[in-house]
């Protein structure tokens, strides 16, 4: 499977798209190719590792704040 690096001007949108694509790559081809793709896209390693480690490592609401 061939993957291309995102190169749009808006960093946040670009990074979000690369992360979403990385998740799809992990489901299709595994974590290692997904991590490599995300790093080539410029996603910080700690973000890529957290996303690819599963939902329990995702962002959490700040203490004292209820999310509904």
MMTF fields as JSON, N, C-alpha, C and O atoms, coordinates in Angstrom:
{
  "mmtfVersion": "1.0.0",
  "mmtfProducer": "UNKNOWN",
  "numBonds": 271,
  "numAtoms": 272,
  "numGroups": 68,
  "numChains": 1,
  "numModels": 1,
  "chainsPerModel": [1],
  "groupsPerChain": [68],
  "chainIdList": ["A"],
  "bondAtomList": [4, 2, 8, 6, 12, 10, 16, 14, 20, 18, 24, 22, 28, 26, 32, 30, 36, 34, 40, 38, 44, 42, 48, 46, 52, 50, 56, 54, 60, 58, 64, 62, 68, 66, 72, 70, 76, 74, 80, 78, 84, 82, 88, 86, 92, 90, 96, 94, 100, 98, 104, 102, 108, 106, 112, 110, 116, 114, 120, 118, 124, 122, 128, 126, 132, 130, 136, 134, 140, 138, 144, 142, 148, 146, 152, 150, 156, 154, 160, 158, 164, 162, 168, 166, 172, 170, 176, 174, 180, 178, 184, 182, 188, 186, 192, 190, 196, 194, 200, 198, 204, 202, 208, 206, 212, 210, 216, 214, 220, 218, 224, 222, 228, 226, 232, 230, 236, 234, 240, 238, 244, 242, 248, 246, 252, 250, 256, 254, 260, 258, 264, 262, 268, 266],
  "bondOrderList": [1, 1, 1, 1, 1, 1, 1, 1, 1, 1, 1, 1, 1, 1, 1, 1, 1, 1, 1, 1, 1, 1, 1, 1, 1, 1, 1, 1, 1, 1, 1, 1, 1, 1, 1, 1, 1, 1, 1, 1, 1, 1, 1, 1, 1, 1, 1, 1, 1, 1, 1, 1, 1, 1, 1, 1, 1, 1, 1, 1, 1, 1, 1, 1, 1, 1, 1],
  "groupList": [{"groupName": "UNK", "atomNameList": ["N", "CA", "C", "O"], "elementList": ["N", "C", "C", "O"], "formalChargeList": [0, 0, 0, 0], "bondAtomList": [1, 0, 2, 1, 3, 2], "bondOrderList": [1, 1, 2], "singleLetterCode": "X", "chemCompType": "L-PEPTIDE LINKING"}],
  "groupTypeList": [0, 0, 0, 0, 0, 0, 0, 0, 0, 0, 0, 0, 0, 0, 0, 0, 0, 0, 0, 0, 0, 0, 0, 0, 0, 0, 0, 0, 0, 0, 0, 0, 0, 0, 0, 0, 0, 0, 0, 0, 0, 0, 0, 0, 0, 0, 0, 0, 0, 0, 0, 0, 0, 0, 0, 0, 0, 0, 0, 0, 0, 0, 0, 0, 0, 0, 0, 0],
  "groupIdList": [1, 2, 3, 4, 5, 6, 7, 8, 9, 10, 11, 12, 13, 14, 15, 16, 17, 18, 19, 20, 21, 22, 23, 24, 25, 26, 27, 28, 29, 30, 31, 32, 33, 34, 35, 36, 37, 38, 39, 40, 41, 42, 43, 44, 45, 46, 47, 48, 49, 50, 51, 52, 53, 54, 55, 56, 57, 58, 59, 60, 61, 62, 63, 64, 65, 66, 67, 68],
  "secStructList": [7, 7, 7, 7, 7, 7, 7, 7, 1, 7, 2, 2, 2, 2, 2, 2, 2, 2, 2, 2, 2, 2, 2, 2, 2, 2, 2, 2, 2, 7, 2, 2, 2, 2, 2, 2, 2, 2, 2, 2, 2, 6, 7, 7, 2, 2, 2, 2, 2, 2, 2, 2, 6, 7, 4, 4, 4, 1, 7, 7, 7, 7, 6, 6, 7, 7, 7, 7],
  "xCoordList": [0.847, 0.0, 0.894, 1.822, 0.622, 1.422, 0.779, -0.432, 1.586, 1.089, 1.87, 3.077, 1.199, 1.871, 1.841, 0.952, 2.822, 2.913, 2.021, 2.017, 1.266, 0.39, 1.242, 2.279, 0.825, 1.603, 0.737, 1.161, -0.455, -1.32, -0.746, 0.073, -1.177, -0.617, -1.041, -0.243, -2.25, -2.725, -2.241, -2.673, -1.356, -0.709, -1.687, -1.597, -2.619, -3.525, -4.398, -4.575, -4.946, -5.775, -4.92, -5.337, -3.741, -2.819, -2.461, -2.483, -2.132, -1.753, -2.932, -2.759, -4.126, -5.311, -5.537, -5.854, -5.378, -5.548, -4.491, -4.794, -3.255, -2.177, -2.411, -2.137, -2.913, -3.208, -4.333, -4.246, -5.391, -6.496, -6.02, -6.39, -5.202, -4.657, -3.775, -3.817, -2.973, -2.118, -2.911, -2.494, -4.051, -4.911, -5.413, -5.429, -5.825, -6.28, -5.14, -5.355, -3.934, -2.779, -2.527, -2.219, -2.656, -2.406, -3.407, -3.054, -4.657, -5.662, -5.395, -5.645, -4.888, -4.652, -3.31, -3.217, -2.26, -0.9, -0.104, 0.995, -0.631, 0.074, 0.61, 0.597, 1.078, 1.514, 2.807, 2.931, 3.76, 5.049, 4.908, 5.434, 4.222, 4.047, 3.261, 3.53, 2.296, 1.517, 2.396, 2.306, 3.244, 4.155, 5.103, 5.321, 5.662, 6.575, 5.869, 6.433, 4.642, 3.873, 3.654, 3.893, 3.199, 2.895, 4.137, 4.068, 5.262, 6.498, 6.928, 7.402, 6.767, 7.094, 6.182, 6.584, 4.961, 4.004, 4.323, 3.79, 5.17, 5.497, 4.71, 4.75, 3.998, 3.28, 4.329, 5.178, 4.288, 5.259, 5.193, 4.114, 6.354, 6.438, 5.525, 4.855, 5.486, 4.666, 3.176, 2.424, 2.75, 1.353, 1.059, 0.057, 1.942, 1.753, 1.716, 0.864, 2.625, 2.668, 1.401, 0.871, 0.915, -0.301, -1.499, -2.299, -1.618, -2.748, -2.69, -3.707, -1.514, -1.381, -1.391, -1.495, -1.281, -1.297, -2.706, -2.881, -3.699, -5.078, -5.791, -5.166, -7.102, -7.911, -7.611, -7.83, -7.126, -6.869, -5.722, -5.552, -4.922, -3.814, -4.135, -3.264, -5.371, -5.769, -5.853, -5.566, -6.25, -6.397, -7.508, -8.51, -7.33, -8.345, -8.759, -7.981, -9.977, -10.462, -9.641, -9.229, -9.392, -8.678, -9.41, -10.634, -8.669, -9.256, -10.317, -10.125, -11.438, -12.506, -13.497, -14.507, -13.231, -14.133, -14.903, -14.314, -16.211, -17.061, -17.337, -17.76, -17.094, -17.359, -18.593, -18.659, -19.581, -20.831, -21.049, -22.049],
  "yCoordList": [-1.172, 0.0, 1.237, 1.329, 2.188, 3.402, 4.542, 4.747, 5.29, 6.41, 7.643, 7.569, 8.773, 10.024, 10.914, 10.804, 11.797, 12.717, 13.919, 14.45, 14.34, 15.501, 16.762, 16.868, 17.718, 18.951, 20.199, 21.19, 20.182, 21.349, 22.431, 22.144, 23.659, 24.792, 24.854, 25.268, 24.463, 24.594, 23.43, 22.294, 23.7, 22.67, 21.834, 20.607, 22.439, 21.664, 20.741, 19.573, 21.259, 20.435, 19.341, 18.185, 19.704, 18.758, 17.648, 16.468, 18.035, 17.032, 16.126, 14.916, 16.695, 15.884, 14.862, 13.705, 15.28, 14.369, 13.271, 12.109, 13.635, 12.64, 11.644, 10.454, 12.123, 11.223, 10.265, 9.066, 10.792, 9.926, 8.877, 7.707, 9.296, 8.349, 7.334, 6.149, 7.778, 6.87, 5.804, 4.647, 6.186, 5.207, 4.174, 2.977, 4.644, 3.699, 2.783, 1.593, 3.33, 2.513, 1.455, 0.308, 1.829, 0.859, -0.293, -1.442, 0.019, -1.034, -1.965, -3.168, -1.405, -2.196, -2.912, -4.073, -2.213, -2.728, -2.879, -3.432, -2.403, -2.534, -1.216, -0.197, -1.261, -0.064, 0.511, 1.73, -0.323, 0.183, 1.021, 2.133, 0.54, 1.39, 2.666, 3.719, 2.573, 3.747, 4.776, 5.969, 4.321, 5.228, 5.89, 7.099, 5.126, 5.679, 6.729, 7.787, 6.44, 7.397, 8.682, 9.772, 8.564, 9.748, 10.592, 11.821, 9.95, 10.7, 11.432, 12.565, 10.797, 11.457, 12.661, 13.639, 12.578, 13.688, 14.837, 15.935, 14.607, 15.651, 15.594, 16.534, 14.5, 14.331, 14.077, 13.202, 14.821, 14.581, 13.124, 12.541, 12.557, 11.148, 10.839, 9.806, 11.716, 11.423, 11.384, 10.598, 12.217, 12.202, 10.91, 10.243, 10.567, 9.349, 8.122, 7.25, 8.046, 6.896, 6.81, 5.721, 7.964, 7.963, 7.49, 6.678, 7.999, 7.625, 6.142, 5.45, 5.66, 4.272, 3.273, 2.066, 3.78, 2.893, 2.52, 1.616, 3.186, 2.845, 3.945, 4.904, 3.819, 4.882, 5.182, 6.308, 4.227, 4.496, 5.479, 6.004, 5.742, 6.68, 8.023, 8.887, 8.2, 9.447, 10.594, 10.436, 11.747, 12.925, 12.711, 12.058, 13.252, 13.18, 14.588, 15.529, 14.739, 16.046, 16.502, 15.675, 17.804, 18.318, 17.964, 17.842, 17.802, 17.434, 18.45, 19.657, 17.95, 18.802, 19.198, 19.837, 18.834, 19.182, 17.956, 16.912, 18.079, 16.976, 17.079, 18.124, 15.992, 15.948, 15.104, 13.961, 15.658, 14.923, 14.73, 14.134],
  "zCoordList": [0.0, 0.0, 0.0, 0.803, -0.891, -1.02, -0.235, -0.321, 0.534, 1.314, 0.931, 0.698, 0.862, 0.554, 1.774, 2.619, 1.862, 2.982, 2.694, 1.583, 3.705, 3.563, 3.435, 4.09, 2.604, 2.487, 2.395, 1.8, 2.961, 2.971, 3.89, 4.762, 3.689, 4.424, 5.889, 6.729, 6.219, 7.598, 8.441, 8.244, 9.367, 10.163, 10.963, 10.924, 11.688, 12.531, 11.7, 12.046, 10.603, 9.728, 9.106, 9.03, 8.668, 8.052, 9.034, 8.686, 10.258, 11.249, 11.582, 11.728, 11.704, 11.986, 10.875, 11.151, 9.635, 8.508, 8.533, 8.265, 8.854, 8.92, 10.051, 9.898, 11.175, 12.298, 11.911, 12.174, 11.286, 10.864, 9.864, 9.961, 8.907, 7.937, 8.638, 8.308, 9.606, 10.367, 11.097, 11.159, 11.648, 12.324, 11.323, 11.611, 10.136, 9.102, 8.659, 8.428, 8.542, 8.168, 9.24, 8.915, 10.515, 11.591, 11.539, 11.808, 11.193, 11.103, 9.919, 9.999, 8.829, 7.62, 7.631, 7.232, 8.093, 7.927, 9.21, 9.189, 10.319, 11.589, 12.111, 11.42, 13.339, 14.048, 13.477, 13.364, 13.117, 12.641, 11.373, 11.334, 10.333, 9.155, 9.469, 8.891, 10.381, 10.765, 11.458, 11.168, 12.37, 13.067, 12.078, 12.149, 11.171, 10.172, 9.316, 9.039, 8.899, 8.103, 8.879, 8.358, 10.124, 10.918, 11.172, 11.145, 11.416, 11.634, 10.369, 10.444, 9.204, 7.931, 7.687, 7.057, 8.191, 8.049, 8.998, 8.833, 9.974, 10.927, 12.226, 13.02, 12.447, 13.714, 14.798, 14.631, 15.903, 16.972, 17.456, 17.554, 17.753, 18.151, 19.337, 19.34, 20.344, 21.53, 21.177, 21.754, 20.244, 19.805, 19.048, 19.304, 18.116, 17.325, 18.227, 18.051, 19.185, 20.086, 20.935, 21.155, 21.413, 22.235, 21.406, 21.871, 20.183, 19.329, 18.983, 19.028, 18.64, 18.203, 19.356, 19.137, 20.588, 21.751, 22.178, 22.995, 21.65, 21.966, 22.7, 23.15, 22.826, 23.403, 24.874, 25.322, 25.614, 27.039, 27.239, 28.339, 26.186, 26.287, 25.642, 25.539, 25.211, 24.562, 25.551, 26.738, 25.043, 25.896, 26.9, 26.606, 28.061, 29.114, 29.482, 29.326, 29.969, 30.409, 31.599, 32.412, 31.721, 32.89, 34.181, 34.19, 35.257, 36.543, 36.943, 36.793, 37.452, 37.914, 36.834, 37.129, 35.609, 34.513, 34.067, 33.788, 34.001, 33.594, 32.094, 31.601, 31.383, 29.95, 29.722, 30.176, 29.017, 28.773, 27.324, 26.924]
}
